[in-house]
Amino acid sequence: MTEQSSPHERLNTWRGTFAIAHETVFRVHRALVADERAGERSRALLAESAEIAVRKLDDLLTDARRLADRWDEQALLDPSQAAEALGAFDRELGRVEPRLRDLLGRERAIVQELRALRGDRS
């Protein structure tokens, strides 16, 4: 039986995943620029990816980060309340994860479109 990741691990995984996704978009766009094939569409896709990886991700994770901070404090200062805080943190992540998956799907689609603009078959 597999052990489920802690909310902290899940939060960090989501943040890291979006950082990697945007770095990939940036790298493919930079290759288009180097090939002198970047244009309005590729710049728009790069901007959309940045919007997702920075603003939308931050908006979705604001409450989860706040609850993580609350759990950190309570684990140290009031351990009897820490389990409740951890549960709230876990529930909040569960609430936003479907939207995070949707946004990650959009990041993947952006990479695919940029690669198509570049002529990549992958």
TIVOMI-181629 format. One record per residue: residue number from 1; residue in one letter; chain; x, y, z of N, C-alpha, C, O in turn. Coordinates in steps of 0.1 Angstrom, whole numbers. Example, Ala and Ser with C-alpha at 12.3 -4.5 7.8 and 13.67 -1.06 7.14 Angstrom:
BEGIN
pos,code,unit,n.X,n.Y,n.Z,ca.X,ca.Y,ca.Z,c.X,c.Y,c.Z,o.X,o.Y,o.Z
1,a,A,132,-57,78,123,-45,78,132,-33,78,142,-33,85 $
2,s,A,128,-22,71,137,-11,71,129,0,79,134,11,80 $
END
This chain:
BEGIN
pos,code,unit,n.X,n.Y,n.Z,ca.X,ca.Y,ca.Z,c.X,c.Y,c.Z,o.X,o.Y,o.Z
1,m,A,8,-12,0,0,0,0,9,12,0,19,13,8 $
2,t,A,6,22,-8,14,34,-9,9,44,1,-2,46,4 $
3,e,A,19,51,7,17,61,17,13,74,9,21,78,0 $
4,q,A,3,81,13,-1,93,7,9,104,11,13,105,23 $
5,s,A,12,113,2,21,125,5,14,134,15,2,135,16 $
6,s,A,23,140,23,18,150,33,13,162,25,18,165,14 $
7,p,A,5,171,31,1,183,24,13,192,21,13,198,10 $
8,h,A,23,192,30,35,200,27,42,195,14,46,203,6 $
9,e,A,43,182,13,50,176,1,42,179,-11,47,182,-22 $
10,r,A,29,178,-10,20,181,-22,21,196,-26,22,199,-38 $
11,l,A,21,205,-16,22,219,-19,36,222,-26,36,229,-36 $
12,n,A,46,216,-21,59,218,-27,60,212,-41,67,218,-50 $
13,t,A,54,201,-42,54,194,-55,47,202,-66,52,204,-77 $
14,w,A,35,208,-62,28,216,-71,36,229,-75,37,232,-87 $
15,r,A,42,235,-65,50,247,-68,62,244,-77,64,251,-87 $
16,g,A,69,233,-74,80,229,-83,76,225,-97,83,228,-107 $
17,t,A,64,218,-98,59,214,-111,56,226,-120,60,226,-132 $
18,f,A,50,236,-114,47,248,-122,59,256,-126,60,262,-137 $
19,a,A,69,256,-117,82,262,-120,89,255,-132,94,262,-141 $
20,i,A,89,242,-132,95,234,-143,87,236,-156,93,238,-167 $
21,a,A,74,236,-155,65,238,-167,68,252,-173,70,253,-185 $
22,h,A,69,262,-165,72,276,-171,86,276,-176,88,283,-187 $
23,e,A,96,270,-169,109,270,-174,110,263,-188,117,267,-197 $
24,t,A,102,253,-190,102,246,-203,96,255,-213,101,255,-224 $
25,v,A,85,262,-210,79,271,-220,89,282,-223,91,285,-235 $
26,f,A,96,287,-214,106,297,-216,117,292,-225,122,299,-235 $
27,r,A,122,280,-222,133,274,-230,129,272,-245,136,275,-254 $
28,v,A,117,267,-247,112,265,-261,110,278,-268,113,280,-280 $
29,h,A,105,288,-261,103,301,-267,117,307,-270,119,313,-281 $
30,r,A,126,306,-261,140,311,-264,146,304,-276,153,311,-284 $
31,a,A,143,292,-278,148,285,-291,141,291,-303,147,292,-313 $
32,l,A,128,294,-302,121,301,-313,128,314,-316,130,318,-327 $
33,v,A,131,322,-305,138,335,-307,151,333,-314,155,340,-323 $
34,a,A,159,323,-310,172,320,-315,171,316,-330,180,320,-338 $
35,d,A,160,309,-334,158,305,-348,151,316,-356,148,314,-367 $
36,e,A,149,328,-349,142,339,-355,128,335,-360,123,339,-371 $
37,r,A,121,327,-352,108,322,-355,98,326,-345,86,322,-345 $
38,a,A,102,334,-335,93,338,-325,84,349,-331,88,357,-339 $
39,g,A,72,350,-326,63,360,-331,52,363,-321,54,360,-309 $
40,e,A,42,370,-325,32,375,-316,26,363,-308,23,364,-296 $
41,r,A,23,352,-315,17,340,-309,26,334,-298,21,331,-287 $
42,s,A,38,332,-302,48,326,-292,49,335,-280,51,331,-269 $
43,r,A,50,348,-282,51,358,-271,38,357,-262,39,358,-250 $
44,a,A,27,356,-268,14,355,-261,14,342,-252,9,342,-241 $
45,l,A,19,331,-258,19,319,-251,29,320,-239,26,315,-228 $
46,l,A,40,326,-241,50,328,-230,44,336,-219,45,333,-207 $
47,a,A,37,347,-223,30,355,-213,19,348,-205,18,349,-193 $
48,e,A,12,340,-212,1,332,-206,7,322,-196,2,320,-185 $
49,s,A,18,316,-200,25,306,-191,30,313,-178,28,308,-167 $
50,a,A,35,325,-180,40,333,-168,28,337,-159,29,336,-147 $
51,e,A,17,340,-165,5,344,-158,0,332,-149,-3,333,-138 $
52,i,A,1,320,-155,-3,308,-148,6,305,-137,2,303,-125 $
53,a,A,19,305,-140,29,300,-131,31,310,-119,36,306,-108 $
54,v,A,28,323,-121,30,332,-111,17,336,-104,14,333,-93 $
55,r,A,8,343,-112,-4,349,-105,-14,339,-102,-19,338,-91 $
56,k,A,-18,330,-112,-29,321,-110,-25,310,-99,-33,307,-91 $
57,l,A,-13,306,-100,-8,296,-90,-8,302,-76,-13,296,-66 $
58,d,A,-3,315,-75,-3,321,-62,-17,323,-57,-20,321,-45 $
59,d,A,-26,328,-66,-40,330,-61,-46,317,-56,-53,317,-46 $
60,l,A,-44,306,-63,-50,293,-59,-44,288,-46,-50,281,-38 $
61,l,A,-31,291,-43,-24,285,-32,-23,294,-20,-17,290,-10 $
62,t,A,-29,306,-21,-28,315,-9,-34,309,3,-27,310,14 $
63,d,A,-46,304,3,-51,298,15,-44,286,20,-42,284,32 $
64,a,A,-39,278,11,-31,266,15,-18,270,22,-15,264,32 $
65,r,A,-12,280,16,1,285,23,-2,291,37,6,289,46 $
66,r,A,-13,298,38,-17,304,51,-20,292,61,-16,293,72 $
67,l,A,-27,282,56,-29,271,65,-17,263,69,-15,257,80 $
68,a,A,-7,262,59,6,256,62,13,263,73,19,257,82 $
69,d,A,13,277,72,19,285,82,13,283,96,19,282,106 $
70,r,A,-1,282,96,-8,280,108,-4,267,114,-2,266,126 $
71,w,A,-3,256,106,1,243,111,15,244,117,18,238,127 $
72,d,A,24,250,110,38,252,115,38,258,128,45,253,137 $
73,e,A,31,269,130,30,276,143,24,266,154,30,265,165 $
74,q,A,13,260,151,6,252,160,14,239,164,14,235,175 $
75,a,A,21,234,154,29,222,157,40,225,168,44,217,176 $
76,l,A,44,238,167,55,242,177,49,247,190,53,244,201 $
77,l,A,38,256,189,33,263,200,21,256,207,19,258,219 $
78,d,A,13,249,199,1,243,205,-2,230,198,-11,229,190 $
79,p,A,6,220,201,5,207,194,-9,201,194,-12,193,185 $
80,s,A,-17,204,204,-30,198,205,-39,203,194,-49,197,190 $
81,q,A,-36,215,188,-44,220,177,-38,218,163,-44,221,153 $
82,a,A,-26,212,163,-18,210,151,-26,200,141,-26,202,129 $
83,a,A,-32,190,147,-39,180,138,-50,187,131,-53,184,119 $
84,e,A,-58,195,138,-69,202,131,-64,212,120,-70,212,109 $
85,a,A,-53,218,123,-47,227,113,-42,220,101,-44,224,89 $
86,l,A,-36,208,103,-31,200,92,-43,195,84,-42,194,72 $
87,g,A,-54,191,90,-65,186,83,-71,197,74,-75,195,63 $
88,a,A,-72,210,80,-77,221,72,-68,223,60,-73,226,49 $
89,f,A,-55,223,62,-45,224,51,-47,214,40,-47,217,28 $
90,d,A,-48,201,45,-50,190,35,-63,192,27,-64,190,15 $
91,r,A,-74,196,34,-87,198,27,-86,209,17,-92,208,6 $
92,e,A,-79,220,21,-78,231,11,-70,227,-1,-74,231,-12 $
93,l,A,-59,220,1,-52,215,-11,-61,206,-20,-61,207,-32 $
94,g,A,-69,197,-13,-78,189,-21,-88,197,-29,-92,193,-40 $
95,r,A,-92,208,-23,-102,216,-30,-97,223,-42,-104,224,-52 $
96,v,A,-84,227,-42,-78,234,-53,-71,225,-63,-68,230,-74 $
97,e,A,-68,213,-59,-60,204,-68,-67,202,-82,-60,201,-92 $
98,p,A,-80,200,-83,-86,199,-96,-83,211,-105,-80,209,-117 $
99,r,A,-83,223,-100,-80,235,-108,-65,235,-111,-61,240,-122 $
100,l,A,-57,231,-102,-42,230,-104,-39,221,-116,-31,223,-125 $
101,r,A,-46,209,-116,-44,200,-127,-49,206,-140,-42,204,-150 $
102,d,A,-60,213,-140,-64,220,-152,-53,230,-157,-50,231,-169 $
103,l,A,-48,238,-148,-38,248,-152,-25,241,-157,-19,246,-166 $
104,l,A,-22,230,-151,-10,222,-155,-12,217,-169,-3,217,-178 $
105,g,A,-24,212,-172,-28,208,-185,-27,219,-196,-22,217,-207 $
106,r,A,-30,231,-192,-29,243,-201,-14,245,-203,-10,248,-214 $
107,e,A,-6,244,-193,9,246,-195,14,236,-205,22,239,-213 $
108,r,A,10,224,-203,14,213,-213,10,217,-227,18,215,-236 $
109,a,A,-2,221,-228,-7,225,-242,1,237,-247,3,237,-260 $
110,i,A,5,246,-239,13,257,-244,27,252,-249,32,256,-259 $
111,v,A,33,243,-241,46,237,-246,44,230,-259,52,232,-268 $
112,q,A,33,222,-261,31,215,-273,29,225,-285,34,223,-296 $
113,e,A,21,236,-282,19,246,-293,32,253,-297,35,255,-309 $
114,l,A,40,256,-287,53,262,-290,62,253,-298,69,257,-307 $
115,r,A,62,240,-294,70,230,-301,66,229,-315,74,227,-324 $
116,a,A,53,230,-317,47,229,-331,51,241,-339,55,240,-351 $
117,l,A,52,253,-333,56,265,-340,71,263,-344,75,269,-354 $
118,r,A,78,256,-336,92,254,-338,94,243,-349,105,242,-354 $
119,g,A,84,234,-351,85,223,-360,90,211,-354,93,201,-360 $
120,d,A,90,210,-340,93,198,-333,82,188,-335,70,192,-335 $
121,r,A,85,175,-335,75,165,-336,72,159,-323,62,151,-322 $
122,s,A,79,163,-312,76,157,-299,65,164,-292,62,161,-280 $
END
